[in-house]
């Protein structure tokens, strides 16, 4: 169910245990070959596929394109909210739906820079509403739910998400190939290890002059279908668990 297409009485008639999904993405640079709306387009495709599978069992808010992208702000076209502002916005969105009585809220993320703010937003809201024992507040990123597209198609060389990389470029070649430009001139940029397992603070220019991380030339539309179908199935699995939750247990 798409909230944007419903009247308020239709929303009011829903069971308040209906999972509410808030898709969150970004508007930011994706190298020389991909559009700034890449994260939002790819997440939108995942949402489309999952919503078709879930039917009227899940309520979807419109995708929020503004994300926390300050690490990309040196590249023209990037539009970003600062982390604190972004967390407050996410908290407000969740609180709106909780005010309407809904109890199971999921932030479904499609941008790496949103991961920490989304986790912190759900954590802070849970502390604020600590006396509510009926709430389930989740944040997740669609490529971190366990699916490994490189094991379903061994021609996929990448094993984790990069940026405007084999995975993302393949997804765009599958859904919007006309927006992928000059791919033949793009050179690979290594992921590197930084100071792993410690987490190093970084801006994109620390790691990549052109703005991408990975090897986009390995991409294909066929790989994109495997990647998108794998991650959409992962989200369906999570939402099935949310629906099946008994409303009180820690595990779901």
GIPEBEL-V368555 format. One record per pair of residues at least 12 apart in sequence whose C-alpha atoms are under 7 Angstrom apart, sorted by the first residue. I is the first residue (numbers start at 1). GAP is how many residues later the second one is. Records with the same first field share a line. If there is no record, write none. Layout:
I=GAP  GAP
This chain:
1=54  55  57  58  59
2=57  58  59
3=56  57  58
4=57  58
16=85  86  87
17=85  86  87
18=39  40  41  86
19=39  40  85  86  223  224
20=38  39  40  84  85  86
21=38  39  40  84  85  86  87
22=38  39  41  84  85  86
23=38  39  40  41  84  85  86
24=39  40  41  83  84  85  86
25=14  15  18  39  40  41  42  84  85  86
26=13  14  39  40  41  85
27=38  39  40  51  52
28=41  44  49  50  51
29=43  46  48  49
30=133  134  181  182
31=133  179  180  181
32=178
33=147  148  149  150
34=130  145  146  147
35=144
36=41  42
39=71  72
40=25
42=129
43=67
46=182  186
49=183
50=182  185  186
66=14  15
67=13  14  19  47
68=12  13  14  15  18  45  46
69=12  44
70=12
71=132  133
72=131  132
83=34
87=30  31  34
90=31
91=30  34
103=31  32  33
104=31  32  33
105=31  32  33
106=31  32  33
107=31  32  33
108=31  32  33  34
109=31  32  33
110=31  32
118=21
119=20
122=15  16  17
133=115
134=113  114
142=89  93
143=88
145=89
147=83  84  87
149=77  78  81
156=67
162=51  52
163=49  50  51
164=48  49  52
165=47  48  49  50  51
166=48  49  50  51  52  53
167=52  57  60
169=47  50
170=49  50  51  53  54
171=50  53  54  56  57
173=47  48  51
174=47  48  50  51
183=34
184=33
186=31
187=28
188=26  27  28
189=19  23  24  25  26
190=23  24
191=22  23
